[in-house]
Amino acid sequence: MSQSSIEAVSSFLGAATAPVEGDRPWMIHVFDENNELSSIVDAAKVIVVNQALDVAVGVGQRPEGYMGPIIREAKGGGEVSLPYFEHPDTGILWVGLLMESRPNMGGPTLCVVGGMNSATNTRDEQMIAEGEEEGGFTAAPEILSGALINSNRLFFLSNPSIEEGVRVGAVEVPFKAVTFEDGITTEAHFASGTQFGKKPGAVIFKPWTTAISETADALALSAIARLLAHRG
């Protein structure tokens, strides 16, 4: 059985002896509801946990021999799905991404459809739910083969050998289910009135070569690479 996130983080940060008080490079700064510093704690290990979401963020002595942070989410990573179509006139592969507000990435950013796993839903249920919620399409993505992905190899805790990490799915979209706005040939959207068109403007389709140069989302890049490998 997979560990909970707090169990996984606690075990990971307990594999090596932490420095003694006064020699620890990381200090815990605690702020109150007014964003004022209320205390500073010199701790050997601290873990902030949301048990409902099964997410844990820890700071402590890492197995590599230094103190640092580690993050673990439910199932070691989320679910992402990549809608795509092949343009019948050019044979070029187009992929669909979302323009999302990401303050931690400087603002609006092209991102892959997806999100965190639920502590209660299965992976398949969560992938379908994310597609409906974010992309407005109802489809069961084809799961692309390959090791599950760790989107930040230093700070995220996941073990792909036991099926932890981000899973990638792909949804092939019929060309008739997309539409191009008048005079615009560089991007497309889902056409309304189809199983994909519940949020017609949400997903932005671009040629894959354009998408990989415009997105700063590592998971989007990974999903596109997996799709290209899958298609040969």
ABEGO torsion letter per residue (X at the ends): XBBBAAAAAAAAAAABBBBBBGABABBBBBBBAAGBBABBBBBABBBBBBAAAGBBBBBBBBAAGBBBBBBBBBGGEBBBBBBBBBBAAAGBBBBBBBBBBBAAAGEBBBBBBEBBBBAABBAAAAAAAAAAAAAGBBBBBBBBBEBBBBABAAABBBBAAAGBEBBBBBBBBBAAABBBBBGBAABBBBBBGBAAAABAAABBBBBAAAAAAABABAAAAAAAAAAAAAAX
